[in-house]
Amino acid sequence: MTTPSFHLDSDRLLADLDTLLAMPSLGGTTAEVDIQRHLAQAWRAEGLAVDEWDIDLEQITADPEFPGMEVARSHAVGVTATLAGTGGGQTLLINGHTDVVPPGDLDAWSGDPFTPRLEQRDGIDVIVGRGACDMKAGLVAGWAAMRAISESGIELRGDVILAPVVGEEDGGLGTFALLRHGISADMCIVPEPTSLDLVPANGGALTFRLIVRGAATHASRRTEGVSAIEKFMPIMQALTAYEAERNSSVDPLMARWPIAYPISIGTIHAGDWASTVPDLLTAEGRLGVALDESVADARSRLESAVAAACALDPWLRDHPVEVQWWGGQFASGRTDLAHPVVTELGDVHRELTGAAPLIYGGPYGSDLRLLSGLGGIPTVQYGPG
């Protein structure tokens, strides 16, 4: 019996990656739909069994377990491509998101963020483009592996399902819709950029908004008003102290991070005229959820920390800061380190590299928590970049 030879077409892999990187698939844009359609068409042409469907946004966002969404969408598409096995084996899901975050300051880039190119970094050829690292390279790596298996004539007993998903960056719409569509598997690899480290757990991330109220007056008589900006300062100090408290003792999987469960303020808006004492401040931020901490408990504890800070200030005692929860609501999640998706992937890594992979939890939210929690699918993150 002749053993099939395994060949990975790296030129084709890079060409596929270039095509995806040139698509500006920001969350909520038409390109986020276009990239899903493109992949469905490409995979049909390769003979994979493709399932493509329009996500019912009205129905899915009304689901009590919907994880939240931060950008407006009028249309979203779900896609899976299956390489069928001969039977009797376990099903492997490869889940990779196609949406990307905005490129930010264009002057900080070496060129157009959506024109992929090779650059030398420390003597290494690096592909540069928005989404190259997070996580189109990982998705294309999974695609190339499936193609190589198929073209090499290797027969697997179990199915392999490749699922590109949208909305990962702002809550998890695509993976949530995937699970509600009925997709399941015995195990899952999410090829996020882990530098080939093995990540079987993630802390969560909850988006929150703080509403701080003051009393407006003209700046020339500012002592007669109450600045919402000044009243935010003790709240910020309290959040910093609370962050230190939450991170004083963490799960061993998270011990490598200086701050495993960050509390970060990302935006602050206050005032509408330079010569007015501002009577309203809105701050938006992110709360890191500890491993095995429920979303409800994480919210309650942050609200208690804010309330305790308000109780120490005469104005805030009578005008307490309002805490709102909105946007992406990522629970934490983990996979048992003894599960085969962890141990066997670690064995393969060791065989190919000669060293055991680093294993730790990520301090960021990801679709792992939906797959392992809501979907009951043991999941790890393992990918390039």
For each residue, the residues with C-beta under 8 A, 3 or more apart:
1:
2:
3:
4: 152 153 154
5: 152
6: 148 149 152 154
7: 148 151 152
8: 13 144 145 148
9: 12 13 144 147 148
10: 13 14 144
11: 14 15
12: 9 15 16 144 147
13: 8 9 10 16 17 140 141 143 144
14: 10 11 17 18 127
15: 11 12 18 19
16: 12 13 19 20 42 140 143 144
17: 13 14 20 21 116 127 132 136 137 140
18: 14 15 21 22 116
19: 15 16 22 23 38
20: 16 17 23 25 35 38 98 131 136 139 140
21: 17 18 114 116 127 129 130 131 132 136
22: 18 19 114 115 116 129
23: 19 20 31 34 35 38 114
24: 29 31 100 113 114 130
25: 20 29 31 32 34 35 98 99 100 131 166
26: 29 31 32 99 100 101 102
27: 32 70 71 73 99 100 101 166 167 169 170
28: 32 71 72 73
29: 24 25 26 32 33
30: 33 34 75
31: 23 24 25 26 34 35
32: 25 26 27 28 29 35 36 73 76 98 99 166 167
33: 29 30 36 37 75 76 77 166
34: 23 25 30 31 37 38
35: 20 23 25 31 32 38 39 98 164
36: 32 33 39 40 52 77 78 79 98 164 166
37: 33 34 40 41 52 77
38: 19 20 23 34 35 41 42
39: 35 36 42 43 79 81 98 164
40: 36 37 43 44 50 52 77 79 81
41: 37 38 44 45
42: 16 38 39 45 46
43: 39 40 46 48 50 79 81 143 162
44: 40 41 47 48 50
45: 41 42
46: 42 43 147 150
47: 44 150
48: 43 44 81 82 83 146 150 162
49: 81 82 83 84
50: 40 43 44 79 80 81 82
51: 78 79 80 81 82
52: 36 37 40 77 78 79
53: 77 78 79 181
54: 75 76 77 78
55: 60 76 77 78 173 174 177
56: 59 60
57: 60 61 73 74 75 76
58: 61 62
59: 56 62 63
60: 55 56 57 63 66 173 176 177 180
61: 57 58 66 69
62: 58 59 66
63: 59 60 66 176 180
64:
65: 176 374
66: 60 61 62 63 69 176
67: 171 172 173 176 328 329 330 331 370
68: 170 171 172 207 326 327 328 329
69: 61 66 73 167 170 171 173 327 328
70: 27 170 171 207 326 327 328
71: 27 28 170
72: 28
73: 27 28 32 57 69 76 167 173
74: 57
75: 30 33 54 57
76: 32 33 54 55 57 73 166 167 173 174 177
77: 33 36 37 40 52 53 54 55 166
78: 36 51 52 53 54 55 165 166 174 177 178 181
79: 36 39 40 43 50 51 52 53 163 164
80: 50 51 161 162 163 178 183
81: 39 40 43 48 49 50 51 146 161 162 163
82: 48 49 50 51 159 160 161 162
83: 48 49 146 149 150 156 159 160 161 162
84: 49 159
85: 88 89 91 155 156 157 158 159 160
86: 89 155 156 157
87: 157
88: 85 157 158
89: 85 86 156 157 158 159
90: 157 158 185 186 187
91: 85 158 159 160 161 184 185 186 187
92: 158 159 160 161 185 186 187 188 189
93: 161 163 183 185 187 188 189 371 377
94: 139 142 146 160 161 162 163 188 189 190 191
95: 163 165 175 178 188 189 190 367 371 379
96: 135 136 138 139 142 162 163 164 165 190 191
97: 135 139 164 165 166 167 168 169 174 175 367
98: 20 25 32 35 36 39 136 139 164 165 166
99: 25 26 27 32 166 167 168 169 170 174
100: 24 25 26 27 130 131 134 136 169
101: 26 27 130 134 169
102: 26
103: 106 109 113 114 130
104: 108
105: 108 109
106: 103 109 113
107:
108: 104 105
109: 103 105 106 112 113
110: 119 128
111: 115 117 128
112: 109 115
113: 24 103 106 109 129 130
114: 21 22 23 24 103 129 130
115: 22 111 112 129
116: 17 18 21 22 127 128 129 132
117: 111 127 128 129
118: 125 126 127 128
119: 110 125 126 128
120: 123 124 125 126
121: 124 126
122:
123: 120
124: 120 121
125: 118 119 120
126: 118 119 120 121
127: 14 17 21 116 117 118 132 137
128: 110 111 116 117 118 119 132
129: 21 22 113 114 115 116 117 132
130: 21 24 100 101 103 113 114
131: 20 21 25 100 134 135 136
132: 17 21 116 127 128 129 136 137 385
133: 137 193 385
134: 100 101 131 192 193 385
135: 96 97 131 138 139 191 192 193 383 385
136: 17 20 21 96 98 100 131 132 139 140
137: 17 127 132 133 140 141 191 193 383 384 385
138: 96 135 141 142 190 191 192 193 383 384 385
139: 20 94 96 97 98 135 136 142 143 164 191
140: 13 16 17 20 136 137 143 144
141: 13 137 138 144 145 191 383 384
142: 94 96 138 139 145 146 162 189 191
143: 13 16 43 139 140 146 147 162
144: 8 9 10 12 13 16 140 141 147 148
145: 8 141 142 148 149
146: 48 81 83 94 142 143 149 150 160 162
147: 9 12 46 143 144 150 151
148: 6 7 8 9 144 145 151 152
149: 6 83 145 146 152 154 156 160
150: 46 47 48 83 146 147 154
151: 7 147 148
152: 4 5 6 7 148 149
153: 4
154: 4 6 149 150
155: 85 86
156: 83 85 86 89 149 159 160
157: 85 86 87 88 89 90
158: 85 88 89 90 91 92 186
159: 82 83 84 85 89 91 92 156
160: 82 83 85 91 92 94 146 149 156
161: 80 81 82 83 91 92 93 94 183 185
162: 43 48 80 81 82 83 94 96 142 143 146
163: 79 80 81 93 94 95 96 175 178 183
164: 35 36 39 79 96 97 98 139 174
165: 78 95 96 97 98 168 173 174 175 177 178 367
166: 25 27 32 33 36 76 77 78 97 98 99 173 174
167: 27 32 69 73 76 97 99 170 171 172 173 174
168: 97 99 165 172 173 174 175 366 367
169: 27 97 99 100 101
170: 27 68 69 70 71 99 167 173 327 328
171: 67 68 69 70 167 327 328 329 330
172: 67 68 167 168 175 176 328 330 367 370
173: 55 60 67 69 73 76 165 166 167 168 170 176 177
174: 55 76 78 97 99 164 165 166 167 168 177 178 367
175: 95 97 163 165 168 172 178 179 367 370 371
176: 60 63 65 66 67 172 173 179 180 370 374
177: 55 60 76 78 165 173 174 180 181
178: 78 80 95 163 165 174 175 181 183
179: 175 176 182 183 184 370 371 374 375
180: 60 63 176 177
181: 53 78 177 178
182: 179
183: 80 93 161 163 178 179
184: 91 179 375 376 377
185: 90 91 92 93 161 188 377
186: 90 91 92 158 377 378
187: 90 91 92 93 339 340 341 377 378 379
188: 92 93 94 95 185 341 371 372 377 378 379 380
189: 92 93 94 95 142 341 345 379 380 381 382
190: 94 95 96 138 366 367 368 371 379 380 381 382 383
191: 94 96 135 137 138 139 141 142 381 382 383 384
192: 134 135 138 199 362 366 381 382 383
193: 133 134 135 137 138 383 384 385
194: 197 198 199 362 381 382 383 385
195: 384 385
196: 349 353 357 382 383 384
197: 194 357 358 359 360 382
198: 194 342 345 346 349 357 358 359 380 381 382
199: 192 194 202 359 360 361 362 368 380 381 382
200: 253 334 335 336 337 339 342 359 361 379 380 381
201: 251 253 254 291 332 333 334 335 360 361 362 368
202: 199 330 332 333 334 361 362 363 364 365 366 368 369 381
203: 254 260 261 288 289 290 291 332 361 362 363 364 365
204: 288 289 290 293 295 298 330 331 332 333 365 369
205: 286 287 288 289 328 330 364 365
206: 286 287 289 295 298 299 302 325 328 329 330
207: 68 70 284 285 286 325 326 327 328 329
208: 284 285 286 287 299 302 323 324 325 326
209: 282 283 284 285 323 324 325 326
210: 232 235 281 282 283 284 285 306 321 322 323 324
211: 280 281 282 321 322 323 324
212: 228 231 232 235 280 281 282 283 321
213: 228 231 279 280 319
214: 225 226 227 228 229 230 231 277 278 279 280 281 315 319
215: 225 226 277 279
216: 225 276 277 278 279
217: 221 222 224 225 276 277
218: 221 222 275 276 277
219: 222 274 275 276 277
220: 275
221: 217 218 224 225
222: 217 218 219 225 227 277
223:
224: 217 221
225: 214 215 216 217 221 222 277 279
226: 214 215 230 231 277 279 315
227: 214 222 230 231 277 278
228: 212 213 214 231 232 270 278 279 280 281
229: 214 232 233 270 271 278 281
230: 214 226 227 233
231: 212 213 214 226 227 228 234 235 281 313 315 316
232: 210 212 228 229 235 236 268 270 281 283
233: 229 230 236 237
234: 231 237 238 309 312 313 316
235: 210 212 231 232 238 239 306 309 310 316 321
236: 232 233 239 240 265
237: 233 234 240 241 309
238: 234 235 241 242 305 306 308 309
239: 235 236 242 243 263 265 285 305 306
240: 236 237 243 244 263
241: 237 238 244 245
242: 238 239 245 246 263 302 305
243: 239 240 246 247 259 261 262 263
244: 240 241 247 248
245: 241 242 248
246: 242 243 261 263 288 290 301
247: 243 244 250 259 260 261
248: 244 245
249:
250: 247 254 255 257 260 261 290 291
251: 201 254 255 260 290 291 292 361
252: 255
253: 200 201 291 334 359 360 361
254: 201 203 250 251 257 260 261 290 291 360 361 363
255: 250 251 252 260 360
256: 360
257: 250 254 260 363
258:
259: 243 247 262 288 363
260: 203 247 250 251 254 255 257 288 290 361 363
261: 203 243 246 247 250 254 287 288 289 290 363
262: 243 259 286 288 363
263: 239 240 242 243 246 285 286 287 288 302
264: 285 286
265: 236 239 268 283 284 285
266: 284 285 286
267: 282 283 284 285
268: 232 265 281 282 283 284
269: 281 282 283
270: 228 229 232 278 280 281 282
271: 229 274 276 278
272: 276 278
273: 276
274: 219 271
275: 218 219 220
276: 216 217 218 219 271 272 273
277: 214 215 216 217 218 219 222 225 226 227
278: 214 216 227 228 229 270 271 272 281
279: 213 214 215 216 225 226 228
280: 211 212 213 214 228 270
281: 210 211 212 214 228 229 231 232 268 269 270 278
282: 209 210 211 212 267 268 269 270
283: 209 210 212 232 265 267 268 269
284: 207 208 209 210 265 266 267 268
285: 207 208 209 210 239 263 264 265 266 267
286: 205 206 207 208 262 263 264 266
287: 205 206 208 261 263 298 299 302
288: 203 204 205 246 259 260 261 262 263 363
289: 203 204 205 206 261 293 295 298 330 331 332 365
290: 203 204 246 250 251 254 260 261 293 298 332
291: 201 203 250 251 253 254 332 334 361
292: 251 332 334
293: 204 289 290 297 298 332
294: 297 298 331
295: 204 206 289 298 299 329 331
296: 299 300
297: 293 294 300 301
298: 204 206 287 289 290 293 294 295 301 302
299: 206 208 287 295 296 302 303 323 325
300: 296 297 303 304
301: 246 297 298 304 305
302: 206 208 242 263 287 298 299 305 306 323
303: 299 300 306 307 323
304: 300 301 307 308
305: 238 239 242 301 302 308 309
306: 210 235 238 239 302 303 309 310 320 321 323
307: 303 304 310 311 320
308: 238 304 305 311 312
309: 234 235 237 238 305 306 312 313 316 321
310: 235 306 307 313 316 317 320 321
311: 307 308 316 317
312: 234 308 309 316 317
313: 231 234 309 310 316 317
314: 317 318
315: 214 226 231 318 319
316: 231 234 235 309 310 311 312 313 319 320 321
317: 310 311 312 313 314 320
318: 314 315
319: 213 214 315 316
320: 306 307 310 316 317
321: 210 211 212 235 306 309 310 316
322: 210 211
323: 208 209 210 211 299 302 303 306
324: 208 209 210 211
325: 206 207 208 209 299 329
326: 68 70 207 208 209
327: 68 69 70 170 171 207
328: 67 68 69 70 170 171 172 205 206 207 365
329: 67 68 171 206 207 295 325
330: 67 171 172 202 204 205 206 289 365 366 369
331: 67 204 289 294 295 365 369 373
332: 201 202 203 204 289 290 291 292 293 365 369
333: 201 202 204 368 369 370 371 372 373 379
334: 200 201 202 253 291 292 361 372
335: 200 201 339 341 342 368 372 378 379 380
336: 200 339 342 378
337: 200 342 343 359
338: 342 343
339: 187 200 335 336 342 343 378
340: 187 343 344
341: 187 188 189 335 344 345 378 379 380
342: 198 200 335 336 337 338 339 345 346 359 378 380
343: 337 338 339 340 346 347
344: 340 341 347 348
345: 189 198 341 342 348 349 357 380 382
346: 198 342 343 349 350 356 357 359
347: 343 344 350 351
348: 344 345 351 352
349: 196 198 345 346 352 353 356 357 382
350: 346 347 353 354 355 356 357
351: 347 348
352: 348 349
353: 196 349 350 357
354: 350
355: 350
356: 346 349 350
357: 196 197 198 345 346 349 350 353 382
358: 197 198
359: 197 198 199 200 253 337 342 346
360: 197 199 201 253 254 255 256
361: 199 200 201 202 203 251 253 254 260 291 334
362: 192 194 199 201 202 203 366 381
363: 202 203 254 257 259 260 261 262 288
364: 202 203 205
365: 202 203 204 205 289 328 330 331 332 369
366: 168 190 192 202 330 362 369 381
367: 95 97 165 168 172 174 175 190 370 371
368: 190 199 201 202 333 335 371 372 379 380 381
369: 202 204 330 331 332 333 365 366 372 373
370: 67 172 175 176 179 333 367 373 374 375
371: 93 95 175 179 188 190 333 367 368 374 375 377 379
372: 188 333 334 335 368 369 375 376 377 378 379
373: 331 333 369 370 376
374: 65 176 179 370 371
375: 179 184 370 371 372
376: 184 372 373
377: 93 184 185 186 187 188 371 372
378: 186 187 188 335 336 339 341 342 372
379: 95 187 188 189 190 200 333 335 341 368 371 372
380: 188 189 190 198 199 200 335 341 342 345 368
381: 189 190 191 192 194 198 199 200 202 362 366 368
382: 189 190 191 192 194 196 197 198 199 345 349 357
383: 135 137 138 141 190 191 192 193 194 196
384: 137 138 141 191 193 195 196
385: 132 133 134 135 137 138 193 194 195
